[in-house]
Amino acid sequence: MSVLDVARGLPEIVVLREHCRSMAVVEAVLSPGWGDRYHSFHERWSATESMASMRNGSGDEYSIVFSGAGAFVRGFAHESPMSPYMEDGPWPGVLDDVPDVFRSCVEEPAFSDEDGMPVVTACLWRETGDDCWRAGVIDFPDEASGDPDGAWGLFHLLVDRSPDAFQRWAEDYYEVPVDLDAVRHVFSSRPLTDAVVRALNSDVVLADLAEDLAAIGYPVS
């Protein structure tokens, strides 16, 4: 599996954006402390952009920038043989074909290290008028495993977007039972209610999440 396989499994931009937002909402309930969350979403990351992000606490991360131009996806798997730290720069082809409309994302300081090097092993994009997701022309390393750029490990919950898949992942990550019906409610983009919040985390009430939900841009009953 590689970024090319992920590209074939991603949905339209509007569906991906809503899915990322829903994952962030469930985690906001499960983990009131922002620093412990895996997935996040910022409705107003900039004046014209929203951003979904993932950090696993072990060095792997991704960022998805949603804008009027479309969507830009950057992923970094720290153990990938395609790490920029293995070659002193991004692997050939990963960023070379990114369209000019997403050039600001390639050059975004938040996606680079302190020396200005892009921190990336996998990259995808989709312009508003495109009918599919795209990636660069890449010669993957011969000695790599079945996930050479780490794309499957990074993005598998964006390909399998079922509530069941997320529930299994969340129970493993947070080591608590996760109510499947509550996950289904949020993944259907229905307004969040006190009952759904209590089903996910009995220590939290809806009012506790006001700031998070405003930042995420998720509707409340």
N, C-alpha and C positions, 0 to 999 in steps of 0.2 A: 504494500500500500504506500502511496505517496500523495503529494499535493494534487497530482492529476486525478487520482481516485476520489479524493475529497471534492474536487471541483465538480465531478459528475454527480455527487450525492447531495450537494447543497441546493436549497430551494431558492425561489425568487427572493429578491432583496427584502421586500416587505415582510415576507414570512420569516426570514432569518432574523430580521430586526425584532419582530414580536417574540420570537422564541428566546432570543438573548435577554430581552426585557423580562420575560416570564421566569427564566432561571434565576435572574438577579433578585426578583421579588421573593421567590421561595427561600432563597438563601438569606435574604434580609430578615425573614421571620425565624429561620432556624438558627441564625447566628447574629444576634443584635450587635455584637462587636464587629465593626467593619473589617478590622485587620485579619480576622480569621476566615473571611469568606473566600471562596474559590472564584465565583463569577460575579461580576459587577456590571452596572449599566449607568451611564450618565446621559440623560436626555439632552442637556445643554453643555456638552464638553467644550464647545466653542460657540461663537455666535451663530454659526451655520452648520454645525456638525453634532452628531450624537456618537457615543462610543461604547461598545461592549468590550469587556476585557476579562481575562482569566490569568490568575497566578496560582500556581500549585504549592508555593512555599519551598520548593526544591530547585528552583531555577528555570522552570518551564513557564511560558506565558504566551498569551496572544492578545492582540488588539484588533478590533474591527471598527473602522470609521465609516459612518453612514452620513452621506451628504447629498446635495442636489445632483452631484455628478454620478452618484452610484454608491458603491461600497468597496472598501480596500481592506484586505485581511493580511495581517502580519503575524507570523508565529515563530517562536524560538524554542527549540528543544536542546537543552544544554549538553546532552550526551550525544547528539547527532554528529556523525562524521562530517556533516556539511556546516558545522558551526563556523561562523566567521573567525573565531579564535583559533581554528585549525589552519586556516589559509590566510590569516591576516587580512580578512575582508570577506564580504558576502560571496557565497559559492556562485560561480559563473552561471548566469541565466536566471537566477532567482529574482533579481530586481531589474535586469537589463531591459525587459520589454514592458515595464510598467508604463501605461499611458501618461502623457503630460498632465492630464487632469488630476492625477493622483501623485504628482511629483512632490507636492508639499508633504504628503504622508511619508514618502521615502525619506525625506530630509527632516522629518519631525524630530526635534531633540529628545522628546519623551520616548522615542523608539530607538534611540542610539545610546552608546555608552559615553563615558565622560570625555573620550577622545573624539567623539563624533562619528564613530563607526556604527552603521546600522546593525542592530541586534536582531538577526533574522536567519531562519533556516528554511522557512516556507512562506510563500506569498501568493495570494490570489486577488483578483479584482473583478468587478462587473460594473460596467457603465450602465447608466439608466436605460439606454436603448438596446443593450445587449440581450441576446436570448440564451446566454449561458455564462458560467463563470470561466475565467481564463487564468492561465499561469504561464510562466516563461518557458522557453525551450531549454531544457536542463539535461545535461549528461550526468546521471546519478552515479555515485561511486560504486564500482564493481563489488567491493568487499562489504558493502553495507548490508544490513539486515533487511527484513521485509518492510521496514518503516524508515527509509534512509534519511528523510528530512524531519522525521518526528511528527509528520502531519496527522497521521491516524491517531496517535496518542493525544495530540493536542485538540483535535477537532471532532472526535468520534461522537460527542454528544450534540454536535451540530448536524451530523449526518443521520444518526438515529435519534430523532426528536420526540420519541414516544414518552409519555409520562412514566411508563414502567421502567424504561432505561434510566431516566433521571432518578426515580425513586431508589433503584438498586444502587446507583452511584452515590447518592446522598446518604443512604444508610451506611454504606461502607466508609465514606469520608467522615461523616459526623458521628458515626457509631451510636446512633439513636434510631428508633422506629420513625418512619416517615409516612404519614397518611397519604395513600395513593389517591383517594377521592379529592383531597385538598390540592394535590399537585395537578390533577386533571382540571380542577376549577381554574387554577391560575393559568395553566397552559391553554385554556380556552379563552384567555383574555377577558374573563368575567370580572367585574369589580370585586375588589377584596373586601371581605366582611370579617366581623369579629369572630364568627363561628369558624371560618376557614383558618384564621390566625391561631385560634385556640387549638384546632385540630393538629396544626403543625408544631406549635410550641405553647404549652399551657402557661409558661412564665411570661408571655408577651400578650399585650392587647393592641388593638388596631391603632389607638392613639399614640402608642410608643413609636410607631413606624412612620409618623407623619413626615418627618424630614427626609427619611430614606425614600419614601414613595414619591415625594415631590421631586427629588433629584432623578429618580428613575422614570418618572412620568407615567406612573401606572394608575388606573382609575380606582377609586374607593367608593364603596356603597354609601 
